């Protein structure tokens, strides 16, 4: 019987990718919860944690888990700004290219996403024959979020619908599962593009469906990415129009090889043979 210790020699079905910037207080519980949630799966998985310029013990914590959890991997971002990271988009970009799975699941490292939702998302992906399952925390957050935050989310959805025709209810939810081919096509080398992952997947022609998922308060520490509504609103609006511009400029890159199937001259071999003689 195969075990998860064989991931380096086996075909990995699922890669879970989580960016982490100064999340030392959450790493141990994060790794435990991912292992608990996925240990009953009948296929191989890996957990890729992207250390995005952390200045605390995040990287050391991840590496410590590798001694007894061989499915844990650590990808370290380099050339990050002093005392900062390159951001979620860049971290996801690096994580996707390091991931080996046929399917890729995304998580935030702050434990607000529940890894226990992933198996149900995988089942829905297969049963619906979809390419991408996007988590929707709307129902869960409606009970606990402040009114101003709920208003901000509503305004954001309306702007995305108006500018991009994006009907995804909770595009800010990082919990999602997609086919690897989608992940590798996302232009995440551009800052802020992680906010438009499901919309971009749809624009690329993939089937994106949504599934209600749970939402939890941060386990420990303080937010490292996208802090504050005012700090997100203006950059988010600029990014929205940038995405629309890039979408309008995108051109299909699919192609096939053209081959001449016309019959060859039947007299040609005879002439060549005569010349040789």
N, C-alpha and C positions, 0 to 999 in steps of 0.2 A: 504494500500500500504506500502511495506517495505521501510525503509530508511536506509542510511548507518550508522545511529546511532545504528542500531540493529546488527552490525557486530559480537558482542560478543555472540549473541544468534542465529546467522544464519550461514548457510553454506557459507563459503567464497570461491568464485570461483578463485580469483586472489590475489596473494600477490606480491607487488612490494618491492624489497629489494635493499637498497643503503648503502654501507659503507661510513662513514664520519669521517675524522680525521681533526680537526680544520677547520671546514667549517661554522663557525658562520655567515659569511657574505652571505652565499648562502642558508641557511636553509629556511628562510621565503619564498623566491621566489621558491625554489624547491618544498616545500609543496603545495604552491598555484598552480604551474604548473601541478603537479600530480593530484590534485583535479580537476582542470579545464579539464584535458585530459580524466579523467575516470568517471566524474560525470554523463555522459550520458549513461554509460553502464547499461544493464538491469540485472546485477547481483552484488553481494556484492564484495567489494575489501578492502584491507588494505595496508598501506604503512609502511613497517618496515625499520626504519633507524637504522643502527648499529653504535653506537658511539665507535670508535676504539681508545680509549686512548686519547681523546681530552683534551687539557689543556686550551681551551678557553670556550666560552659559547655555544658550539654546543649542548650539552645535555640539557641545560636549555631552549634553543630555541625550541628544539623538544618537550619537555614536555609542554611548554606554548601552543603549538598548540592542545594538547590533550583536553583542556577545551572546545573547540568548533569544533574540528574535531576528533570525536571518532575513526575514521579509522586510525589515526596516532599512531604508536607504537615506542617505543625506547628500543633497546637492547644495554646494556652497556658491552663492553668487560672488563674483569678484568684480573689481573696478566699481564698487559702490561709493557713493558720496561719504565723506567723513561722518561717522556717527549716524548714518541713515542707510536705508535700503534703496533699491531701484524701483520698488513699488510692486503691487500685486500683478499687474499685467506682465512685467518683465519676469517675475518669479514664476508665474504660470507658464510663460513661454519656455523658460529653461526646464521646468519640471516636465512639460509635455514631451520635450525632445529627449529627455533622459528616461522617460517611462517606457516600459517594455510591453505593457498590456494591450490586448486587442480592444479593450474598453477602458475608458478613463473616467474616474470619479473625482470630483473636486470637493474640498472641504476648507473652511477657515480653521486656523489653528487655535482660535480662542474658545473652542468648545461650545459656541452658540449653535453650530450645526450638530445634529445627532447622527453619528455614524450608523446607528441602528436603523436608520431610514434607508440605507443603501441597498440592502437585499431586496426590499420591496420595489425600489426603483429599477433594479436589474430585472426583476420579474415583469414589471410593467413594460420595460423596453422590449423584452422578448415577445410578450403576449400581444402587444399592440403593433409589432413590426415597425417601430419607430427608430429614429437614428439618435435621438437626444431626449432625455427626460430632465426637465427643469423643476427644481424644488419651489414650492410656493408656501411661504410662511404667513400669508395674509391673515388667515383665520386665527393662528396662534398669536400673532403680534397685536391683533386688534384688542386683545384682552389686557395687554401690559404696556404698550407704547403710549407715550405722552401724545396729547392731541396735536401738538405742533409737529411732531414727527410723522403722525398719520397724515396730516395735511400736506407735509412736504412730499411724502410718498405718492399721494394722490396727484399733486401737481406734476411731479416727475413722470408719472404714467401718462398723463394727458399730453405732455410735451413730446414724449417718445411716440405716442400714437399719432400726433399731428405731424411731426417731422419725418418719422421713419415708418409709420404705419405699424409700429411694434405693439402687439396686443399681449405680450407677456406680462402677467400680473405682478410678478416679484422678480424683476431682473437683477435686483441687488442681492439675491440669495445665491451664495457661492455653491450650495449643495446641488450638484447636478451630475448626471452620468451621460457620456456620449461615446460615440465610436471614435477610435483613435484618428481616423482619417480626417475627421472634423477638426480635432484639436490642432493638428499640424497645419491646417489652412488658416487659422485665426491670426490676424495681424497684431499679435500682442507685444511686438517690439515697440509699439507706440503706447505711450503712457495713457492710462484711462480706458483702454480698449476692453478691459475685463468686464466693464459695465455693459458691454454690448455683445457678449458672447452668444446668447440665444438668438438675438436679432440677426447677427451675422451668419449664424448657422442656417437660419431660415432663408436668408438672402442667397446663400450658396446652394440652395435647393434641397436641404435636408428637412426631414420631418421632425418637428420639435413639439413635444407634448408637455403638459404640466401635471404635477402631483403634489397634493398637500403634504407638508412635512412639519415637524415640530420646530420650535424655536426656544432657545434657552438663554438665560442671562450669562454674560461672560463669567467664566469659572474663576479667573484670577487676573490680576494686572489691569492695564488700561488699554483702550483701543490704539493701535499703531497705524492703521490704514483708514483714510477717509474720515477723519475726526470732525464732527460738527456739521450741521446742516448748511451753514453759510459758507464753509470751506469747500463743500461739495457742490453746491447749487450752481455757482457761476462757472467753475471748470467743467461741471457736468453739462451745462448748456452749450458751452463752446465745443466740447467733445461731440455733442449731439449733431451739431451742424457739420463738424469735421467728418463724422461718419457718413452723413448724407452725401457730402462732397465726394468722399472716396467711393461710396457705393455707386454714384452716378458715373464715376470714372472707371469703374471696374469693367473689364472685358473678359469674355470667356477664354480660357486657355486650354480647353480640351482639344485634342487633335488625334488624327489617325495617320498611319503611314500609307501613302499611295503607291501601289505596285502595278506595273504594266503586265497584264495577264494575256496580252495578245500572243498568238502562237508564233514560234520562231520560224524563220525561213527554212523549209524542209530541204532546200538544195544547198544550204550553207555548209553542212558537214561534208557533203560530197565534194564541193569545190575545194574546201580546206584540205581534204585527203588527196585530191588531185595535185594541188600545189605542193604538198609535202613530197609526193613521189617525184 
